[in-house]
Amino acid sequence: FYQGKMNDAENDYRHVLKIASDMRDTIGIIMAYNNIGEVNIEQDSAAKALQNLTVAYNFANTIHNPEMLAASTKTLGYVYLQLDSLPLAVKSFTTAAQLSRGQGNLVTTCKALTGLAKTYLKQQQYKEALLQGNEALQLAKQMGQAQLLRDANEVVASAYEGLHDGLNALSHYKMYKLYADSIHNFESERAALTDKAE
C-alpha cells in the first residue's frame, strides 16, 4: 500500500514537472524535481533521488535562488546520509542550514540541523549530535510543528543515549513517542474520514 502511494506521488510530481516545464516556470521545475527526489528517498532509491535532486540543485544554482538551493541541498544531505557518504551529508546539511537561516526559513533550518545531528550520530559524535539536535529542538518548539518536534526529540534522545545519560534520553524518548503517536493518530483519523467520504 505504502509503496503504491509513493508511486502515485512520484507520478503526480512528474505531471507537475511537465506543466512547469511547458510553462517555463523555473521555480516550479526546481520544486517538482526536489519533491520527486524526496519521494525517491522514501522509496529507498538513492540513485534516482541523487539524480533528481542534482537537477533541482543545478537549476536553483543557475538562477541564484538561495531558498531553492537550501531546500535542494538539505534533501541532498538526506540522500548522502542514506548512502553513508557522511562527509558529504555534513557539508550539505551545514550549507542548507546556513542558506535557510539567511532566508529566515525556520522549517528548512530545523530539518537541516536534524539531518546534521543524525549524521553525527552515525559518526558516533554524540556531543556534536546533541548540540545540533538541541538547536533543531528549540526551533521546532518555536514553530510548534509535531513532525519537527518528533524528529528533533528522537535525535536528542539518541545523542543522550550515546553519552550514557539515561534520564535525559528517556525524557526525550517519551516526547518523541508522544509526538509520533499524535501524528499516527491524526493520520489514522484522516484516512478514516477519507474512506468515509468515498
Z-matrix of the N, CA and C atoms (Angstrom, degrees):
N
C 1 1.463
C 2 1.527 1 110.70
N 3 1.358 2 115.72 1 -51.43
C 4 1.464 3 120.48 2 -177.24
C 5 1.529 4 110.92 3 -60.00
N 6 1.351 5 115.92 4 -44.55
C 7 1.461 6 119.84 5 -179.60
C 8 1.531 7 110.31 6 -62.25
N 9 1.332 8 116.65 7 -38.34
C 10 1.460 9 120.70 8 177.54
C 11 1.514 10 111.88 9 -61.62
N 12 1.335 11 116.78 10 -40.62
C 13 1.469 12 121.48 11 177.84
C 14 1.533 13 110.36 12 -64.47
N 15 1.333 14 116.99 13 -39.60
C 16 1.459 15 120.64 14 179.14
C 17 1.535 16 110.55 15 -65.88
N 18 1.326 17 116.48 16 -40.08
C 19 1.465 18 119.72 17 177.19
C 20 1.523 19 110.67 18 -63.92
N 21 1.343 20 116.56 19 -41.35
C 22 1.468 21 120.49 20 176.80
C 23 1.526 22 110.43 21 -61.13
N 24 1.330 23 116.09 22 -43.37
C 25 1.470 24 120.34 23 -180.00
C 26 1.527 25 110.54 24 -62.47
N 27 1.331 26 116.48 25 -43.63
C 28 1.461 27 119.10 26 179.16
C 29 1.525 28 110.82 27 -61.96
N 30 1.328 29 117.28 28 -42.83
C 31 1.470 30 120.82 29 178.31
C 32 1.525 31 111.42 30 -62.51
N 33 1.335 32 116.62 31 -40.65
C 34 1.462 33 120.40 32 178.10
C 35 1.530 34 110.87 33 -62.49
N 36 1.333 35 116.58 34 -44.48
C 37 1.466 36 119.64 35 179.65
C 38 1.526 37 111.46 36 -67.51
N 39 1.315 38 117.71 37 -32.70
C 40 1.467 39 120.17 38 176.53
C 41 1.530 40 110.37 39 -67.24
N 42 1.325 41 116.34 40 -34.96
C 43 1.468 42 120.49 41 175.07
C 44 1.534 43 110.29 42 -65.10
N 45 1.333 44 116.19 43 -43.99
C 46 1.470 45 121.23 44 176.50
C 47 1.529 46 109.86 45 -60.54
N 48 1.333 47 116.44 46 -41.18
C 49 1.463 48 121.32 47 178.41
C 50 1.524 49 111.27 48 -59.77
N 51 1.318 50 117.15 49 -42.72
C 52 1.465 51 121.00 50 179.41
C 53 1.523 52 110.80 51 -62.88
N 54 1.324 53 116.25 52 -44.46
C 55 1.469 54 120.21 53 179.19
C 56 1.527 55 110.46 54 -62.85
N 57 1.342 56 116.24 55 -46.57
C 58 1.467 57 120.33 56 179.73
C 59 1.524 58 110.75 57 -61.93
N 60 1.329 59 117.18 58 -39.02
C 61 1.469 60 120.92 59 178.57
C 62 1.521 61 110.89 60 -65.75
N 63 1.328 62 116.27 61 -44.19
C 64 1.469 63 119.92 62 178.67
C 65 1.519 64 111.71 63 -61.15
N 66 1.327 65 116.54 64 -34.11
C 67 1.466 66 121.60 65 -179.25
C 68 1.533 67 112.18 66 -88.14
N 69 1.335 68 116.16 67 -4.11
C 70 1.469 69 121.79 68 -176.60
C 71 1.532 70 111.52 69 57.18
N 72 1.335 71 114.70 70 39.68
C 73 1.461 72 123.30 71 179.69
C 74 1.531 73 108.04 72 -92.26
N 75 1.321 74 116.81 73 94.56
C 76 1.461 75 121.67 74 -174.27
C 77 1.524 76 111.99 75 -61.16
N 78 1.323 77 117.82 76 -43.23
C 79 1.467 78 120.49 77 179.10
C 80 1.533 79 109.67 78 -62.34
N 81 1.321 80 116.90 79 -43.09
C 82 1.463 81 121.02 80 177.61
C 83 1.525 82 112.02 81 -61.27
N 84 1.336 83 115.95 82 -38.95
C 85 1.467 84 120.93 83 178.15
C 86 1.528 85 109.98 84 -64.15
N 87 1.328 86 116.11 85 -46.00
C 88 1.465 87 120.56 86 -179.88
C 89 1.530 88 110.19 87 -60.71
N 90 1.327 89 116.23 88 -47.10
C 91 1.470 90 120.14 89 -178.67
C 92 1.524 91 110.74 90 -62.82
N 93 1.331 92 117.44 91 -40.31
C 94 1.467 93 120.52 92 -179.70
C 95 1.531 94 110.64 93 -64.55
N 96 1.338 95 116.86 94 -47.75
C 97 1.477 96 119.12 95 178.40
C 98 1.532 97 111.11 96 -61.71
N 99 1.335 98 116.58 97 -39.97
C 100 1.463 99 119.79 98 179.11
C 101 1.527 100 110.23 99 -63.81
N 102 1.333 101 116.95 100 -44.12
C 103 1.471 102 120.30 101 179.43
C 104 1.526 103 111.72 102 -65.21
N 105 1.327 104 117.01 103 -39.19
C 106 1.469 105 120.23 104 176.53
C 107 1.523 106 109.51 105 -62.33
N 108 1.339 107 116.44 106 -41.72
C 109 1.469 108 120.36 107 177.29
C 110 1.517 109 112.15 108 -60.90
N 111 1.338 110 117.52 109 -40.51
C 112 1.463 111 120.63 110 178.42
C 113 1.525 112 110.95 111 -64.61
N 114 1.328 113 116.72 112 -39.79
C 115 1.467 114 120.40 113 176.33
C 116 1.527 115 109.80 114 -63.55
N 117 1.347 116 116.49 115 -42.09
C 118 1.470 117 120.13 116 178.27
C 119 1.523 118 111.61 117 -59.00
N 120 1.339 119 117.40 118 -37.55
C 121 1.463 120 120.84 119 177.12
C 122 1.524 121 109.43 120 -61.76
N 123 1.331 122 116.36 121 -45.67
C 124 1.470 123 120.58 122 179.04
C 125 1.528 124 111.37 123 -62.79
N 126 1.330 125 116.66 124 -28.90
C 127 1.468 126 121.82 125 179.01
C 128 1.528 127 111.79 126 -84.27
N 129 1.329 128 117.57 127 2.98
C 130 1.467 129 123.21 128 -176.17
C 131 1.523 130 111.50 129 58.00
N 132 1.306 131 116.15 130 37.40
C 133 1.461 132 121.93 131 177.78
C 134 1.525 133 108.41 132 -114.39
N 135 1.321 134 115.04 133 75.32
C 136 1.463 135 121.00 134 -174.48
C 137 1.528 136 112.29 135 -61.74
N 138 1.334 137 117.45 136 -37.42
C 139 1.468 138 120.02 137 -178.38
C 140 1.523 139 110.77 138 -63.48
N 141 1.340 140 116.57 139 -44.84
C 142 1.467 141 120.10 140 177.85
C 143 1.527 142 110.78 141 -65.56
N 144 1.330 143 116.36 142 -40.47
C 145 1.460 144 120.59 143 179.02
C 146 1.523 145 110.42 144 -61.17
N 147 1.322 146 115.97 145 -45.70
C 148 1.459 147 120.62 146 -179.85
C 149 1.518 148 110.90 147 -60.34
N 150 1.314 149 116.82 148 -42.16
C 151 1.466 150 121.35 149 179.38
C 152 1.540 151 110.64 150 -62.97
N 153 1.321 152 117.92 151 -49.97
C 154 1.464 153 121.18 152 -177.73
C 155 1.522 154 112.57 153 -67.48
N 156 1.325 155 116.82 154 -39.48
C 157 1.455 156 120.19 155 -179.61
C 158 1.525 157 112.01 156 -71.64
N 159 1.307 158 116.94 157 -31.38
C 160 1.468 159 119.83 158 175.95
C 161 1.526 160 110.17 159 -65.43
N 162 1.325 161 117.03 160 -40.00
C 163 1.472 162 120.37 161 176.02
C 164 1.525 163 109.63 162 -61.86
N 165 1.348 164 117.16 163 -46.01
C 166 1.469 165 121.08 164 179.07
C 167 1.527 166 110.58 165 -59.58
N 168 1.333 167 115.85 166 -45.89
C 169 1.465 168 120.66 167 -179.82
C 170 1.530 169 110.92 168 -60.83
N 171 1.338 170 117.06 169 -45.62
C 172 1.464 171 120.85 170 -178.36
C 173 1.524 172 111.58 171 -63.05
N 174 1.335 173 117.23 172 -41.76
C 175 1.469 174 119.89 173 176.28
C 176 1.530 175 110.46 174 -62.03
N 177 1.336 176 116.66 175 -45.99
C 178 1.465 177 120.81 176 -178.83
C 179 1.525 178 111.11 177 -63.11
N 180 1.318 179 116.08 178 -38.23
C 181 1.464 180 120.43 179 178.45
C 182 1.522 181 111.03 180 -67.81
N 183 1.331 182 116.71 181 -38.12
C 184 1.470 183 121.05 182 -179.91
C 185 1.522 184 111.69 183 -62.06
N 186 1.342 185 116.64 184 -39.59
C 187 1.474 186 118.86 185 -178.38
C 188 1.532 187 112.29 186 -95.46
N 189 1.338 188 116.49 187 5.17
C 190 1.473 189 122.66 188 176.70
C 191 1.528 190 111.44 189 54.79
N 192 1.333 191 116.10 190 51.04
C 193 1.460 192 120.63 191 -179.63
C 194 1.534 193 108.93 192 -105.88
N 195 1.356 194 117.26 193 102.20
C 196 1.465 195 120.69 194 -175.37
C 197 1.534 196 113.53 195 -61.13
N 198 1.323 197 117.94 196 -35.26
C 199 1.462 198 120.46 197 -179.00
C 200 1.533 199 110.77 198 -65.43
N 201 1.323 200 116.42 199 -44.92
C 202 1.464 201 120.60 200 179.27
C 203 1.531 202 110.77 201 -70.50
N 204 1.347 203 116.48 202 -35.97
C 205 1.467 204 120.04 203 175.63
C 206 1.522 205 110.73 204 -61.90
N 207 1.338 206 116.87 205 -42.11
C 208 1.465 207 120.91 206 179.49
C 209 1.524 208 110.63 207 -62.20
N 210 1.333 209 116.48 208 -45.70
C 211 1.468 210 120.28 209 -178.63
C 212 1.531 211 110.79 210 -63.06
N 213 1.333 212 116.58 211 -46.16
C 214 1.466 213 120.24 212 -178.79
C 215 1.525 214 111.44 213 -66.90
N 216 1.320 215 116.70 214 -41.61
C 217 1.461 216 121.21 215 -178.85
C 218 1.529 217 110.75 216 -66.36
N 219 1.340 218 116.72 217 -39.79
C 220 1.469 219 120.75 218 177.25
C 221 1.525 220 110.30 219 -61.05
N 222 1.326 221 116.31 220 -45.65
C 223 1.457 222 119.46 221 -178.21
C 224 1.530 223 110.81 222 -69.73
N 225 1.326 224 117.47 223 -35.43
C 226 1.466 225 119.82 224 173.30
C 227 1.524 226 110.66 225 -59.39
N 228 1.328 227 116.48 226 -36.74
C 229 1.462 228 120.22 227 177.26
C 230 1.521 229 111.65 228 -57.69
N 231 1.329 230 116.30 229 -40.77
C 232 1.469 231 119.36 230 178.93
C 233 1.530 232 111.78 231 -68.41
N 234 1.332 233 117.44 232 -31.93
C 235 1.471 234 120.20 233 175.41
C 236 1.522 235 109.16 234 -66.47
N 237 1.329 236 116.80 235 -47.54
C 238 1.463 237 119.93 236 179.57
C 239 1.528 238 111.02 237 -61.91
N 240 1.329 239 116.82 238 -36.52
C 241 1.464 240 120.61 239 176.40
C 242 1.530 241 109.95 240 -63.05
N 243 1.328 242 116.66 241 -43.88
C 244 1.464 243 121.25 242 178.72
C 245 1.535 244 110.85 243 -62.98
N 246 1.332 245 116.78 244 -35.10
C 247 1.470 246 121.76 245 -179.93
C 248 1.528 247 113.09 246 -84.40
N 249 1.333 248 117.66 247 -0.53
C 250 1.464 249 123.49 248 -175.26
C 251 1.532 250 112.67 249 61.11
N 252 1.313 251 116.90 250 27.54
C 253 1.469 252 121.96 251 171.74
C 254 1.529 253 106.47 252 -90.79
N 255 1.327 254 115.14 253 71.82
C 256 1.457 255 120.78 254 -167.59
C 257 1.524 256 114.57 255 -65.61
N 258 1.347 257 120.37 256 -38.75
C 259 1.469 258 118.10 257 176.39
C 260 1.541 259 111.96 258 -61.54
N 261 1.339 260 117.16 259 -38.44
C 262 1.467 261 119.82 260 177.56
C 263 1.525 262 110.68 261 -68.89
N 264 1.327 263 117.32 262 -34.81
C 265 1.463 264 120.66 263 177.37
C 266 1.525 265 110.17 264 -64.22
N 267 1.338 266 116.91 265 -45.72
C 268 1.473 267 120.64 266 178.62
C 269 1.521 268 110.04 267 -58.88
N 270 1.325 269 116.46 268 -46.79
C 271 1.468 270 120.54 269 -179.11
C 272 1.529 271 110.94 270 -61.76
N 273 1.327 272 116.93 271 -44.59
C 274 1.469 273 120.65 272 -178.75
C 275 1.524 274 111.54 273 -64.67
N 276 1.332 275 116.85 274 -48.63
C 277 1.463 276 119.90 275 -178.72
C 278 1.528 277 111.71 276 -64.39
N 279 1.335 278 117.06 277 -39.18
C 280 1.472 279 120.56 278 178.98
C 281 1.525 280 110.33 279 -63.99
N 282 1.331 281 116.61 280 -45.28
C 283 1.464 282 121.02 281 178.62
C 284 1.518 283 110.86 282 -62.82
N 285 1.333 284 117.05 283 -44.58
C 286 1.467 285 121.35 284 -179.94
C 287 1.523 286 111.25 285 -61.49
N 288 1.334 287 116.63 286 -41.76
C 289 1.466 288 119.97 287 179.31
C 290 1.528 289 110.61 288 -63.79
N 291 1.331 290 116.95 289 -42.30
C 292 1.468 291 120.11 290 179.21
C 293 1.525 292 111.43 291 -64.57
N 294 1.332 293 116.66 292 -46.25
C 295 1.465 294 120.50 293 -179.76
C 296 1.525 295 111.94 294 -63.34
N 297 1.321 296 116.29 295 -43.83
C 298 1.466 297 119.36 296 -176.68
C 299 1.529 298 111.65 297 -71.97
N 300 1.338 299 116.93 298 -33.17
C 301 1.471 300 119.34 299 174.11
C 302 1.523 301 110.03 300 -61.26
N 303 1.322 302 115.32 301 -43.39
C 304 1.461 303 120.64 302 179.67
C 305 1.520 304 112.91 303 -61.88
N 306 1.323 305 116.69 304 -26.90
C 307 1.466 306 121.85 305 178.53
C 308 1.528 307 111.93 306 -92.72
N 309 1.332 308 117.03 307 -6.14
C 310 1.457 309 120.70 308 -177.20
C 311 1.524 310 113.07 309 73.15
N 312 1.339 311 116.76 310 21.64
C 313 1.460 312 121.82 311 -178.91
C 314 1.531 313 108.98 312 -91.21
N 315 1.328 314 115.87 313 95.78
C 316 1.456 315 121.01 314 -175.43
C 317 1.523 316 112.76 315 -69.18
N 318 1.332 317 117.40 316 -33.93
C 319 1.469 318 120.08 317 -178.14
C 320 1.526 319 110.41 318 -63.99
N 321 1.336 320 116.84 319 -51.30
C 322 1.464 321 120.02 320 -179.70
C 323 1.523 322 110.54 321 -64.69
N 324 1.336 323 117.37 322 -37.83
C 325 1.465 324 120.26 323 177.21
C 326 1.521 325 110.06 324 -60.71
N 327 1.321 326 116.49 325 -46.52
C 328 1.470 327 121.17 326 -179.41
C 329 1.527 328 110.88 327 -61.92
N 330 1.329 329 117.37 328 -44.92
C 331 1.470 330 120.42 329 179.91
C 332 1.530 331 111.19 330 -65.57
N 333 1.334 332 117.22 331 -37.70
C 334 1.464 333 120.47 332 178.42
C 335 1.524 334 110.88 333 -66.52
N 336 1.330 335 117.34 334 -42.42
C 337 1.467 336 120.81 335 178.80
C 338 1.526 337 111.39 336 -65.83
N 339 1.331 338 116.38 337 -37.45
C 340 1.468 339 120.01 338 176.75
C 341 1.524 340 109.99 339 -64.75
N 342 1.340 341 116.71 340 -42.51
C 343 1.462 342 120.58 341 176.87
C 344 1.517 343 111.88 342 -62.83
N 345 1.329 344 115.89 343 -39.92
C 346 1.464 345 120.90 344 177.73
C 347 1.539 346 110.02 345 -63.01
N 348 1.332 347 116.40 346 -42.40
C 349 1.472 348 120.33 347 177.61
C 350 1.529 349 110.74 348 -62.67
N 351 1.340 350 117.24 349 -41.93
C 352 1.469 351 120.27 350 178.33
C 353 1.526 352 111.20 351 -62.09
N 354 1.323 353 115.82 352 -37.22
C 355 1.462 354 120.11 353 178.93
C 356 1.526 355 110.47 354 -65.92
N 357 1.333 356 116.06 355 -45.31
C 358 1.468 357 119.44 356 178.10
C 359 1.530 358 111.26 357 -63.47
N 360 1.339 359 117.48 358 -33.70
C 361 1.469 360 119.75 359 175.67
C 362 1.526 361 110.55 360 -61.34
N 363 1.347 362 116.38 361 -43.43
C 364 1.471 363 120.09 362 178.96
C 365 1.521 364 111.21 363 -62.57
N 366 1.338 365 115.46 364 -30.92
C 367 1.463 366 120.46 365 179.45
C 368 1.531 367 111.83 366 -86.56
N 369 1.330 368 116.42 367 1.09
C 370 1.466 369 123.73 368 -177.91
C 371 1.527 370 112.13 369 59.78
N 372 1.320 371 116.00 370 30.94
C 373 1.468 372 122.49 371 174.10
C 374 1.527 373 106.94 372 -97.25
N 375 1.326 374 115.93 373 75.88
C 376 1.454 375 121.79 374 -168.64
C 377 1.525 376 114.00 375 -68.11
N 378 1.329 377 117.50 376 -35.32
C 379 1.473 378 119.44 377 178.97
C 380 1.531 379 110.24 378 -65.66
N 381 1.320 380 116.58 379 -43.35
C 382 1.472 381 120.39 380 179.28
C 383 1.524 382 110.08 381 -67.55
N 384 1.340 383 116.19 382 -38.39
C 385 1.466 384 120.23 383 177.25
C 386 1.526 385 110.30 384 -61.74
N 387 1.321 386 116.76 385 -41.94
C 388 1.458 387 121.18 386 179.69
C 389 1.528 388 110.62 387 -65.08
N 390 1.314 389 116.98 388 -42.05
C 391 1.462 390 121.29 389 179.27
C 392 1.534 391 110.91 390 -59.59
N 393 1.333 392 116.31 391 -50.69
C 394 1.470 393 120.41 392 -179.27
C 395 1.534 394 111.11 393 -68.06
N 396 1.332 395 116.39 394 -40.06
C 397 1.459 396 120.93 395 179.58
C 398 1.520 397 112.28 396 -63.37
N 399 1.336 398 116.49 397 -42.16
C 400 1.470 399 119.53 398 177.94
C 401 1.523 400 111.81 399 -65.34
N 402 1.326 401 116.77 400 -37.20
C 403 1.467 402 119.53 401 177.26
C 404 1.537 403 109.89 402 -64.72
N 405 1.333 404 116.57 403 -42.51
C 406 1.470 405 120.69 404 176.69
C 407 1.528 406 110.23 405 -62.23
N 408 1.325 407 116.56 406 -41.23
C 409 1.466 408 121.22 407 -179.09
C 410 1.530 409 111.04 408 -63.14
N 411 1.320 410 116.95 409 -40.36
C 412 1.471 411 119.52 410 178.98
C 413 1.540 412 110.69 411 -63.98
N 414 1.330 413 116.11 412 -41.47
C 415 1.473 414 118.89 413 177.00
C 416 1.524 415 110.76 414 -65.33
N 417 1.331 416 116.84 415 -40.93
C 418 1.463 417 120.81 416 179.90
C 419 1.530 418 110.48 417 -62.45
N 420 1.326 419 116.62 418 -39.69
C 421 1.465 420 120.35 419 178.02
C 422 1.528 421 110.73 420 -64.24
N 423 1.336 422 117.02 421 -39.48
C 424 1.467 423 120.79 422 177.64
C 425 1.521 424 110.93 423 -58.79
N 426 1.334 425 116.07 424 -40.41
C 427 1.464 426 120.39 425 -176.05
C 428 1.523 427 112.44 426 -87.40
N 429 1.330 428 117.00 427 -25.25
C 430 1.453 429 120.41 428 179.00
C 431 1.516 430 115.04 429 69.18
N 432 1.335 431 117.76 430 24.16
C 433 1.467 432 120.98 431 -179.63
C 434 1.531 433 109.72 432 -89.74
N 435 1.332 434 115.14 433 123.92
C 436 1.469 435 121.26 434 -173.54
C 437 1.531 436 112.46 435 -57.96
N 438 1.328 437 118.05 436 -43.08
C 439 1.470 438 120.11 437 -177.69
C 440 1.526 439 110.69 438 -63.70
N 441 1.319 440 117.12 439 -42.60
C 442 1.463 441 120.93 440 179.74
C 443 1.535 442 110.48 441 -66.82
N 444 1.336 443 116.21 442 -40.14
C 445 1.468 444 120.70 443 177.63
C 446 1.519 445 111.01 444 -65.06
N 447 1.333 446 116.29 445 -40.45
C 448 1.473 447 120.29 446 177.98
C 449 1.530 448 110.19 447 -60.16
N 450 1.338 449 115.85 448 -51.99
C 451 1.462 450 120.32 449 -174.92
C 452 1.523 451 112.22 450 -65.70
N 453 1.329 452 116.86 451 -40.89
C 454 1.471 453 119.87 452 179.95
C 455 1.533 454 110.97 453 -67.22
N 456 1.325 455 117.36 454 -42.60
C 457 1.469 456 119.57 455 177.67
C 458 1.519 457 111.82 456 -62.78
N 459 1.331 458 116.56 457 -35.42
C 460 1.467 459 120.15 458 179.13
C 461 1.531 460 111.08 459 -62.78
N 462 1.349 461 117.19 460 -47.02
C 463 1.468 462 118.28 461 -178.32
C 464 1.525 463 111.59 462 -70.67
N 465 1.333 464 116.94 463 -35.32
C 466 1.466 465 119.48 464 177.79
C 467 1.532 466 110.16 465 -65.17
N 468 1.339 467 117.08 466 -42.11
C 469 1.470 468 120.64 467 177.39
C 470 1.530 469 110.49 468 -60.26
N 471 1.329 470 116.64 469 -44.06
C 472 1.471 471 120.59 470 -179.96
C 473 1.521 472 111.81 471 -65.35
N 474 1.336 473 116.77 472 -37.38
C 475 1.467 474 119.91 473 178.86
C 476 1.529 475 110.25 474 -66.05
N 477 1.336 476 116.91 475 -44.29
C 478 1.466 477 119.87 476 176.98
C 479 1.524 478 111.05 477 -62.00
N 480 1.326 479 116.19 478 -38.66
C 481 1.460 480 119.55 479 177.90
C 482 1.531 481 110.33 480 -61.57
N 483 1.341 482 116.22 481 -43.30
C 484 1.458 483 120.68 482 178.23
C 485 1.518 484 112.68 483 -63.28
N 486 1.337 485 115.51 484 -28.96
C 487 1.468 486 120.81 485 178.41
C 488 1.532 487 111.98 486 -89.19
N 489 1.321 488 116.72 487 5.69
C 490 1.479 489 123.58 488 178.25
C 491 1.526 490 111.99 489 62.04
N 492 1.341 491 115.64 490 35.56
C 493 1.464 492 121.73 491 175.71
C 494 1.527 493 106.90 492 -107.68
N 495 1.337 494 115.17 493 83.09
C 496 1.459 495 121.53 494 -172.96
C 497 1.515 496 114.80 495 -62.62
N 498 1.350 497 117.51 496 -37.15
C 499 1.463 498 119.78 497 -178.11
C 500 1.523 499 111.75 498 -64.89
N 501 1.317 500 116.72 499 -47.94
C 502 1.465 501 119.60 500 178.81
C 503 1.527 502 111.10 501 -68.26
N 504 1.333 503 116.88 502 -36.58
C 505 1.470 504 120.08 503 177.72
C 506 1.525 505 109.75 504 -60.79
N 507 1.321 506 116.83 505 -45.51
C 508 1.467 507 121.08 506 -179.36
C 509 1.525 508 111.36 507 -65.03
N 510 1.321 509 116.50 508 -41.67
C 511 1.462 510 121.33 509 179.90
C 512 1.538 511 110.80 510 -59.24
N 513 1.322 512 116.47 511 -46.46
C 514 1.474 513 119.95 512 -179.42
C 515 1.524 514 111.69 513 -75.12
N 516 1.323 515 116.81 514 -30.20
C 517 1.464 516 119.09 515 176.08
C 518 1.535 517 109.75 516 -65.23
N 519 1.317 518 117.15 517 -40.12
C 520 1.472 519 120.52 518 177.39
C 521 1.535 520 110.32 519 -61.27
N 522 1.332 521 116.55 520 -41.51
C 523 1.472 522 119.69 521 178.34
C 524 1.537 523 110.30 522 -66.60
N 525 1.320 524 116.25 523 -39.95
C 526 1.464 525 120.53 524 176.29
C 527 1.531 526 109.90 525 -57.44
N 528 1.343 527 117.11 526 -49.26
C 529 1.472 528 121.52 527 -179.06
C 530 1.524 529 111.14 528 -63.17
N 531 1.330 530 116.80 529 -39.21
C 532 1.460 531 120.78 530 179.01
C 533 1.526 532 110.66 531 -58.40
N 534 1.329 533 116.45 532 -49.09
C 535 1.470 534 120.13 533 -179.64
C 536 1.525 535 111.82 534 -71.14
N 537 1.326 536 117.77 535 -37.31
C 538 1.470 537 120.81 536 178.21
C 539 1.524 538 110.35 537 -62.55
N 540 1.341 539 116.75 538 -44.53
C 541 1.461 540 120.63 539 179.01
C 542 1.526 541 111.15 540 -65.69
N 543 1.323 542 116.18 541 -38.81
C 544 1.468 543 120.77 542 178.92
C 545 1.529 544 110.88 543 -62.22
N 546 1.324 545 116.44 544 -43.91
C 547 1.472 546 120.97 545 178.87
C 548 1.521 547 109.87 546 -65.61
N 549 1.328 548 117.09 547 -43.14
C 550 1.469 549 121.20 548 179.71
C 551 1.534 550 110.77 549 -61.31
N 552 1.332 551 116.46 550 -44.39
C 553 1.467 552 120.30 551 179.57
C 554 1.523 553 111.42 552 -63.23
N 555 1.320 554 116.28 553 -42.10
C 556 1.464 555 120.49 554 178.79
C 557 1.528 556 110.60 555 -61.77
N 558 1.344 557 116.29 556 -44.92
C 559 1.463 558 120.07 557 -179.65
C 560 1.525 559 111.53 558 -65.73
N 561 1.333 560 117.03 559 -36.31
C 562 1.467 561 120.67 560 178.09
C 563 1.528 562 110.84 561 -66.61
N 564 1.329 563 116.38 562 -42.16
C 565 1.466 564 120.12 563 178.09
C 566 1.529 565 110.99 564 -64.34
N 567 1.326 566 115.84 565 -41.61
C 568 1.467 567 119.93 566 179.73
C 569 1.517 568 110.39 567 -63.94
N 570 1.332 569 117.30 568 -41.95
C 571 1.470 570 121.00 569 179.19
C 572 1.525 571 110.05 570 -64.17
N 573 1.330 572 117.43 571 -40.08
C 574 1.469 573 120.59 572 179.27
C 575 1.524 574 110.67 573 -64.76
N 576 1.330 575 116.28 574 -41.62
C 577 1.474 576 119.72 575 178.29
C 578 1.534 577 111.34 576 -65.10
N 579 1.327 578 116.72 577 -38.36
C 580 1.461 579 121.04 578 178.61
C 581 1.513 580 110.28 579 -64.59
N 582 1.342 581 116.65 580 -44.55
C 583 1.473 582 120.60 581 178.05
C 584 1.524 583 110.92 582 -61.93
N 585 1.336 584 116.37 583 -40.16
C 586 1.451 585 121.74 584 -179.12
C 587 1.537 586 110.41 585 -65.92
N 588 1.319 587 116.79 586 -39.33
C 589 1.465 588 121.56 587 -178.98
C 590 1.525 589 111.81 588 -68.24
N 591 1.333 590 116.57 589 -28.72
C 592 1.461 591 119.91 590 -178.82
C 593 1.489 592 107.83 591 -81.19
